[in-house]
Amino acid sequence: MSINWIDTHCHLDAHEFAGESSAIAQGAAEQGVSMIVIPAVERSNFSVVAQLAGKHSNCAYTLGVHPLYVTQANEDDLLSLRGAIPAALRDPRFIGIGEIGLDFFIPALCEPAMREKQTHFYVEQLKIARDFELPVLLHVRRSQDMVLKHLRRIKVGRGIAHAFNGSFQQAQEFIQRGFKLGFGGAMTFPRALQIRRLATQLSLDAIVLETDAPDISPMWLYPNRNSPEQLPRIGAVLAALRGLSVDAVAQATCANALAVLPRLNQVTGVHA
């Protein structure tokens, strides 16, 4: 039986993939990547990610405003997102709200006014996810505690903490709140001790795989462009770290993705 993988986070619409997205999606499918989740990052690419997912049998999408794009966003973007959900729900390839969250790594985003604006957009998008009972794809760069603070208040039920790099205790709280944790290219670097430790210590049923392509390239590609075609090899690193077969890791992480992103089950070609 062929091995299937799910890339739970890939910006296939990024300019780095201009003109190549079809070939990349097809190449990933040939490598066993049966589904690629494409998160929106701003209002202007809501239709872009939807159209891209519609073109490829192994793609799905989410809608949201990324914290790095909050700088140029306004209240109309939140209204547009909420207004877009009822129609999007008629599309089986629409599976959640994302990429949303908080970024306290980039200095300009840490200024008081921008922290406040980021938080406002994050909270309002959590409310949209809650109101429509949708999972969220969370950006949690140096912001795990603040992201969790608002999740305690606004119950969304499930989602993925993308590119997770927090503590074991923070990981456990996300898991207790119905979240899976996303691991990708960073895990492939031997010096990424904390991430690799988490990848082995956490229960396998808490982990999903991702590329975040074109970013977070694995060790063998860095610093070049990442691609969803790399997901099986990233999965093989997780298998080696945990002393498991590649097939066992593929099956488990695929099942985890389908559990936390339930609308993926409507899309043909996805197999746990």
SULQUITA-V236017 format. One record per residue. RES is the residue in three letters. PHI is phi in degrees with one decimal (NA if undefined). Layout:
[[RES | PHI] [RES | PHI]]
This chain:
[[MET | NA] [SER | -69.5] [ILE | -89.8] [ASN | -111.7] [TRP | -130.3] [ILE | -124.8] [ASP | -89.8] [THR | -81.6] [HIS | -161.6] [CYS | -151.1] [HIS | -88.3] [LEU | -65.7] [ASP | -86.3] [ALA | -60.9] [HIS | -63.0] [GLU | -62.6] [PHE | -102.1] [ALA | -52.7] [GLY | 80.2] [GLU | -118.5] [SER | -59.2] [SER | -64.3] [ALA | -64.8] [ILE | -70.2] [ALA | -61.6] [GLN | -66.1] [GLY | -63.1] [ALA | -65.0] [ALA | -59.4] [GLU | -66.5] [GLN | -88.5] [GLY | 96.2] [VAL | -83.3] [SER | -79.5] [MET | -155.3] [ILE | -123.2] [VAL | -94.5] [ILE | -108.1] [PRO | -82.6] [ALA | -73.8] [VAL | -125.1] [GLU | -158.8] [ARG | -55.7] [SER | -68.0] [ASN | -110.8] [PHE | -56.3] [SER | -71.2] [VAL | -65.2] [VAL | -68.0] [ALA | -64.2] [GLN | -66.7] [LEU | -64.6] [ALA | -63.7] [GLY | -67.3] [LYS | -81.8] [HIS | -125.9] [SER | -66.1] [ASN | -107.6] [CYS | -131.0] [ALA | -137.7] [TYR | -149.1] [THR | -126.8] [LEU | -122.1] [GLY | 177.5] [VAL | -113.4] [HIS | -68.1] [PRO | -59.3] [LEU | -70.4] [TYR | -101.5] [VAL | -65.3] [THR | -55.1] [GLN | -105.5] [ALA | -87.8] [ASN | -141.8] [GLU | -60.9] [ASP | -61.5] [ASP | -67.1] [LEU | -68.0] [LEU | -64.6] [SER | -64.6] [LEU | -62.6] [ARG | -61.3] [GLY | -69.6] [ALA | -80.7] [ILE | -65.4] [PRO | -56.2] [ALA | -69.9] [ALA | -61.5] [LEU | -64.5] [ARG | -81.4] [ASP | -100.4] [PRO | -62.3] [ARG | -83.4] [PHE | -85.3] [ILE | -126.4] [GLY | 169.2] [ILE | -108.3] [GLY | 167.7] [GLU | -92.2] [ILE | -127.2] [GLY | 144.6] [LEU | -135.4] [ASP | -128.7] [PHE | -112.8] [PHE | -98.0] [ILE | -77.6] [PRO | -52.3] [ALA | -62.2] [LEU | -82.5] [CYS | -95.1] [GLU | -61.6] [PRO | -50.9] [ALA | -65.2] [MET | -75.8] [ARG | -60.8] [GLU | -65.3] [LYS | -67.7] [GLN | -55.9] [THR | -63.2] [HIS | -59.7] [PHE | -65.9] [TYR | -61.9] [VAL | -62.5] [GLU | -65.0] [GLN | -75.1] [LEU | -60.5] [LYS | -64.2] [ILE | -63.1] [ALA | -61.0] [ARG | -61.8] [ASP | -65.4] [PHE | -102.3] [GLU | 54.3] [LEU | -115.1] [PRO | -73.9] [VAL | -124.4] [LEU | -100.7] [LEU | -103.1] [HIS | -94.6] [VAL | -130.5] [ARG | -76.3] [ARG | 53.7] [SER | -142.1] [GLN | -56.6] [ASP | -65.8] [MET | -70.8] [VAL | -60.9] [LEU | -65.8] [LYS | -53.8] [HIS | -79.0] [LEU | -67.1] [ARG | -65.1] [ARG | -89.1] [ILE | -113.6] [LYS | -82.5] [VAL | -100.2] [GLY | 91.2] [ARG | -163.4] [GLY | 162.9] [ILE | -129.1] [ALA | -86.0] [HIS | -71.3] [ALA | 50.3] [PHE | -66.4] [ASN | -148.3] [GLY | -99.8] [SER | -84.3] [PHE | -62.5] [GLN | -65.4] [GLN | -63.5] [ALA | -57.5] [GLN | -62.2] [GLU | -68.9] [PHE | -59.2] [ILE | -62.1] [GLN | -62.4] [ARG | -93.7] [GLY | 89.4] [PHE | -99.2] [LYS | -102.9] [LEU | -114.3] [GLY | -89.4] [PHE | -121.9] [GLY | -150.6] [GLY | -58.5] [ALA | -59.0] [MET | -65.7] [THR | -82.4] [PHE | -89.3] [PRO | -55.7] [ARG | -83.5] [ALA | -82.5] [LEU | -61.9] [GLN | -65.9] [ILE | -64.3] [ARG | -68.2] [ARG | -64.8] [LEU | -60.9] [ALA | -62.5] [THR | -98.8] [GLN | -82.7] [LEU | -71.7] [SER | -61.2] [LEU | -60.0] [ASP | -74.8] [ALA | -100.2] [ILE | -110.8] [VAL | -123.4] [LEU | -105.7] [GLU | -155.9] [THR | -109.5] [ASP | 57.2] [ALA | -55.9] [PRO | -85.5] [ASP | -94.3] [ILE | 45.4] [SER | -64.2] [PRO | -68.7] [MET | -51.8] [TRP | -75.7] [LEU | -108.9] [TYR | -54.1] [PRO | -97.1] [ASN | -79.8] [ARG | -61.1] [ASN | -83.7] [SER | -151.5] [PRO | -62.2] [GLU | -63.5] [GLN | -82.8] [LEU | -59.2] [PRO | -59.1] [ARG | -70.6] [ILE | -63.7] [GLY | -61.1] [ALA | -65.5] [VAL | -65.1] [LEU | -60.6] [ALA | -60.6] [ALA | -65.1] [LEU | -61.6] [ARG | -95.5] [GLY | 67.6] [LEU | -118.0] [SER | -74.6] [VAL | -60.7] [ASP | -61.7] [ALA | -64.2] [VAL | -69.5] [ALA | -60.6] [GLN | -62.4] [ALA | -66.8] [THR | -69.1] [CYS | -65.3] [ALA | -62.3] [ASN | -63.1] [ALA | -63.7] [LEU | -66.6] [ALA | -71.4] [VAL | -88.3] [LEU | -121.7] [PRO | -60.9] [ARG | -67.8] [LEU | -61.1] [ASN | -65.4] [GLN | -79.8] [VAL | -90.9] [THR | -66.7] [GLY | 96.0] [VAL | -98.7] [HIS | -132.4] [ALA | -80.7]]
